Amino acid sequence: MAHVKMRLHYPPGGTRKANSVEAALFTRRDFLRASARVATVSLVPLVCSCASTEAARRAAWHPRLALSSVMFSDLPLPDFCKQAEALGFHGIDLWGPFGKCRHLDEAQQLGAEGFRRLLARHKLEVGCYTTYRTTGHTEGFPAYAEFIGQCGGGVVVRESEYGKFPAEGLEEGMRKFFAKLQPEIDLARKHRVRLAIENHGDALLSTLDSMRLFRTLNPAPNGVGIALACYHLQDAGISVEEAVRICGDRLLFFYAWQKGNGFDQLPGHGPTDFKPWLQALAAIGYHGWMTPFMHGEEPAEKMAQAVAKARAYLDGLNPLQGRPLF
């Protein structure tokens, strides 16, 4: 703090031997006033600096984009990686058996070293592994756990429980789900994996209340989180921004995916304004991966053109401009 010099003033002809009590009171009052002024001035730069740092942090926020391999199911894995690089992506979402997609199986056949070389060749990293259990392919994450661990671990997306879950039975259903999931939680911990449970229509994890319960009952909050699929939220009339806020630091993967048909599911194609969604992500400090996503079989060339448009749209959004977040 700056030193404050104080001087007593006397009336003309007055004595310099001022009453000691008056002098003390005068000095104390003057000192307190001066100290308050100094403290106020000193704090202004600090407050401004903190505000500027926060504004700069949010202004610098930008989504990390990963390309989902299921959208290019017809391509063999090396060709998909080449396509991802050509479209300017630095991350991929690698899918296990789903429809015609077998990219995770192809990666496993290459072995960890071979797969790492393929990624390095195209300047890519894995943002996420997707391991849904589907008809005829019920192996899920455990079948790939060791391979994923050899590759360094990461985020693995899987489903919750499909079916109808009335509100009165939601908590019991969530407790049973986590109890059933415990062996995979232990396996994930062993192989440096975080499990991301995707929300879905007609599933346990599908509503805002279920997301709140998920956070409350989650037995491994550092190892289990949520993969947020916006299509299913829109389909149920649920606010994406509110869902992002509830997920908070448990959000591990984000699907930039709107309700629509064909290419209209992609950002920049259908009518949805994605800016509020990105604003919500910036507000919680989300640093995970986002995929511009759609389901549907399309020729690789047409899909690449549509994804390029979606990527340009997302790149052009500034999440700090526009209406307030909430």
C-alpha positions in Angstrom: 0.0 0.0 0.0 1.2 3.5 -0.7 2.5 5.7 2.1 0.1 8.5 3.1 1.6 11.7 4.4 -0.7 13.9 6.6 -0.3 17.4 7.7 -2.1 19.4 10.4 -3.2 22.9 9.5 -3.5 25.7 12.0 -5.3 29.0 11.8 -3.3 32.2 11.4 -1.7 33.1 14.7 -2.7 29.8 16.2 -0.3 27.7 18.3 1.4 24.5 17.0 0.6 22.8 20.3 -2.7 21.5 19.3 -4.8 19.6 21.7 -3.4 16.0 21.6 -6.8 14.3 21.6 -8.1 16.6 18.7 -4.9 16.0 16.8 -5.2 12.2 17.3 -8.8 12.2 16.2 -8.0 14.4 13.2 -5.1 12.2 12.2 -7.2 9.0 12.5 -10.1 10.3 10.5 -7.8 11.6 7.8 -5.8 8.3 7.7 -9.0 6.2 7.3 -10.3 8.4 4.5 -7.0 8.3 2.7 -6.7 4.5 3.2 -10.2 4.0 1.8 -9.2 6.0 -1.3 -6.0 4.1 -1.8 -7.7 0.7 -1.3 -10.5 1.6 -3.8 -8.0 2.7 -6.4 -5.8 -0.4 -5.8 -8.7 -2.8 -6.2 -10.0 -1.3 -9.5 -7.2 -2.7 -11.6 -7.5 -6.1 -9.8 -11.3 -6.4 -10.5 -10.8 -5.2 -14.1 -8.0 -7.7 -14.5 -10.1 -10.6 -13.3 -13.0 -9.5 -15.5 -10.7 -9.1 -18.5 -9.2 -12.5 -17.9 -12.6 -14.2 -17.7 -13.8 -12.4 -20.9 -10.6 -13.4 -22.6 -10.9 -17.0 -21.6 -14.5 -17.2 -22.9 -13.6 -15.3 -26.1 -10.8 -17.7 -26.8 -13.2 -20.7 -26.3 -13.7 -22.8 -29.4 -15.1 -26.3 -29.9 -12.7 -29.1 -30.5 -14.2 -30.9 -33.5 -14.1 -34.7 -34.0 -15.4 -36.5 -37.1 -17.6 -39.5 -36.3 -16.6 -42.6 -38.4 -20.1 -44.0 -38.5 -21.0 -41.3 -41.0 -18.4 -42.8 -43.4 -19.3 -46.5 -42.8 -18.5 -47.4 -46.4 -14.9 -46.3 -46.2 -12.2 -48.6 -44.7 -10.5 -47.1 -41.7 -7.3 -45.7 -43.5 -9.6 -43.9 -46.0 -11.7 -42.5 -43.3 -8.7 -41.1 -41.5 -7.5 -39.6 -44.8 -11.0 -38.0 -45.2 -10.9 -36.6 -41.7 -7.6 -34.9 -42.3 -8.8 -33.5 -45.7 -11.8 -32.0 -43.9 -9.6 -30.3 -41.4 -10.4 -32.4 -38.3 -7.8 -33.1 -35.7 -10.0 -35.7 -33.8 -12.1 -38.7 -34.6 -15.0 -40.5 -33.0 -14.2 -44.1 -33.7 -17.3 -46.4 -33.8 -17.5 -50.1 -33.1 -20.0 -52.3 -34.8 -23.0 -50.3 -35.7 -24.8 -50.9 -39.0 -22.1 -51.4 -41.6 -19.5 -49.6 -39.5 -16.6 -51.7 -38.3 -13.9 -49.1 -37.8 -13.0 -49.9 -34.2 -12.6 -53.6 -35.2 -10.3 -52.5 -38.0 -8.2 -50.4 -35.5 -8.0 -53.3 -33.1 -6.8 -55.6 -35.9 -4.0 -53.1 -36.7 -2.9 -53.3 -33.1 -2.1 -50.3 -30.9 1.2 -49.5 -32.6 -0.2 -49.8 -36.1 -3.2 -47.7 -35.2 -1.0 -45.0 -33.6 1.0 -44.9 -36.8 -2.1 -44.4 -38.8 -3.3 -41.6 -36.6 0.1 -39.9 -36.7 0.2 -40.1 -40.5 -3.0 -38.0 -40.7 -2.3 -35.8 -37.7 -5.3 -37.2 -35.8 -6.1 -38.2 -32.3 -9.0 -40.2 -30.9 -11.6 -37.9 -29.3 -13.9 -40.7 -28.4 -14.5 -44.4 -28.9 -18.2 -45.4 -29.4 -19.2 -48.9 -28.3 -23.0 -49.3 -28.3 -24.5 -52.7 -27.9 -26.7 -53.4 -30.9 -28.5 -56.4 -32.4 -25.9 -59.1 -33.0 -23.2 -57.0 -31.4 -23.7 -57.2 -27.6 -20.0 -57.2 -26.7 -19.8 -53.4 -26.0 -16.9 -51.7 -24.3 -15.4 -54.8 -22.5 -14.5 -56.3 -25.9 -12.3 -53.3 -26.7 -11.1 -52.2 -23.2 -7.6 -53.7 -23.4 -6.9 -52.3 -26.9 -8.2 -48.9 -25.9 -6.0 -49.0 -22.8 -3.0 -49.9 -25.0 -3.7 -46.9 -27.1 -3.7 -44.6 -24.1 -7.3 -44.8 -22.9 -9.7 -42.0 -23.4 -13.5 -41.4 -23.5 -15.8 -44.3 -24.4 -19.5 -43.7 -25.2 -22.1 -46.3 -24.4 -25.8 -46.5 -23.9 -27.7 -46.3 -20.6 -30.8 -48.7 -20.3 -33.5 -48.6 -23.0 -37.1 -48.8 -22.0 -39.8 -46.7 -20.2 -38.9 -45.3 -16.8 -41.8 -43.5 -15.0 -40.9 -40.6 -12.7 -41.7 -42.6 -9.6 -39.3 -45.4 -10.6 -36.5 -43.2 -11.9 -34.3 -43.2 -8.9 -34.6 -47.0 -8.4 -33.8 -47.5 -12.1 -30.7 -45.2 -11.9 -29.4 -47.1 -8.8 -29.8 -50.4 -10.6 -28.1 -49.1 -13.7 -25.0 -47.9 -11.7 -24.9 -51.2 -9.9 -25.0 -53.1 -13.2 -22.4 -50.7 -14.6 -19.9 -51.2 -11.8 -17.8 -54.0 -13.5 -17.3 -51.7 -16.5 -16.4 -48.8 -14.2 -13.7 -51.0 -12.7 -12.5 -52.1 -16.1 -12.5 -48.5 -17.3 -10.4 -47.4 -14.4 -7.9 -50.2 -15.1 -7.5 -49.1 -18.7 -7.5 -45.3 -18.2 -11.0 -44.9 -19.7 -13.8 -42.5 -18.8 -17.3 -43.8 -19.7 -19.7 -41.3 -21.3 -23.3 -42.4 -21.1 -25.4 -41.1 -24.0 -28.9 -39.8 -23.4 -31.6 -41.2 -25.7 -35.3 -41.3 -26.3 -37.1 -44.1 -24.4 -34.1 -44.7 -22.2 -33.2 -44.2 -18.6 -31.0 -41.2 -19.3 -33.4 -39.0 -21.3 -34.8 -36.2 -19.2 -33.5 -33.3 -17.1 -34.6 -35.0 -13.9 -32.7 -38.2 -15.0 -29.6 -36.1 -15.6 -29.8 -34.5 -12.1 -30.2 -38.0 -10.6 -27.3 -39.2 -12.7 -25.1 -36.6 -11.1 -26.4 -37.2 -7.6 -26.1 -41.0 -7.7 -23.0 -41.4 -9.8 -20.6 -43.6 -7.8 -17.5 -42.6 -9.9 -17.9 -38.9 -10.9 -14.3 -38.7 -12.1 -14.7 -41.7 -14.4 -18.3 -41.6 -15.6 -20.1 -38.8 -17.3 -22.6 -37.9 -20.0 -22.4 -37.8 -23.8 -25.1 -35.3 -24.8 -27.1 -36.0 -27.9 -29.0 -32.9 -28.8 -31.3 -34.6 -31.4 -33.0 -36.6 -28.6 -33.4 -33.5 -26.4 -35.0 -31.6 -29.2 -37.2 -34.5 -30.0 -38.5 -34.5 -26.4 -38.9 -30.7 -26.3 -36.0 -30.4 -23.8 -33.8 -27.3 -23.6 -30.3 -28.2 -24.8 -28.8 -25.2 -22.9 -30.4 -26.3 -19.6 -29.2 -29.9 -20.2 -25.6 -28.6 -20.7 -25.9 -26.6 -17.5 -27.0 -29.6 -15.5 -24.3 -31.8 -17.0 -21.7 -29.2 -16.1 -18.3 -30.8 -15.5 -19.7 -34.3 -16.0 -20.2 -33.6 -19.7 -17.6 -35.7 -21.6 -18.8 -35.6 -25.2 -21.2 -33.4 -27.2 -23.1 -34.2 -30.4 -23.8 -31.1 -32.5 -26.9 -32.8 -33.9 -30.3 -31.4 -34.5 -33.6 -33.0 -35.1 -34.2 -33.4 -38.8 -34.1 -35.7 -41.8 -31.0 -36.5 -43.8 -28.4 -33.7 -44.0 -30.7 -31.4 -42.1 -29.5 -33.1 -38.9 -26.1 -31.4 -39.4 -25.2 -27.9 -38.1 -25.7 -25.2 -40.7 -28.1 -27.4 -42.7 -31.3 -27.6 -40.7 -33.1 -24.6 -39.0 -31.5 -24.8 -35.5 -29.4 -21.9 -34.3 -26.4 -23.6 -32.7 -25.0 -20.4 -31.1 -26.9 -20.7 -27.8 -25.6 -24.3 -27.5 -22.1 -23.1 -28.0 -22.6 -20.3 -25.5 -23.8 -22.8 -22.9 -20.8 -24.9 -23.5 -18.5 -21.9 -23.2 -20.2 -20.9 -20.0 -19.4 -24.2 -18.2 -15.9 -24.2 -19.6 -16.4 -27.4 -21.7 -13.0 -28.5 -23.1 -14.1 -31.9 -24.5 -14.8 -32.9 -28.1 -17.8 -32.1 -30.2 -18.9 -33.9 -33.4 -21.1 -32.4 -36.1 -23.3 -35.4 -36.4 -26.1 -37.2 -38.3 -27.4 -40.7 -38.8 -28.0 -42.0 -42.3 -26.3 -43.8 -45.2 -25.0 -41.3 -47.8 -22.2 -41.6 -50.4 -18.9 -40.6 -48.9 -18.4 -37.7 -51.4 -21.8 -36.2 -50.6 -21.3 -36.7 -46.9 -17.9 -35.0 -47.1 -19.4 -31.9 -48.8 -22.2 -31.8 -46.1 -19.7 -32.1 -43.3 -17.5 -29.3 -44.8 -20.5 -27.0 -44.7 -21.3 -28.0 -41.1 -17.7 -27.4 -40.0 -17.6 -24.0 -41.7 -20.8 -23.1 -39.9 -19.5 -24.1 -36.5 -16.2 -22.4 -37.1 -18.0 -19.1 -38.0 -19.9 -18.9 -34.7 -18.7 -16.7 -31.9 -20.3 -18.1 -28.7 -19.9 -14.8 -26.8 -22.0 -12.7 -29.1 -25.8 -12.8 -29.1 -28.4 -13.1 -26.4 -27.6 -14.1 -22.8 -27.1 -17.7 -22.1 -29.9 -18.4 -19.6 
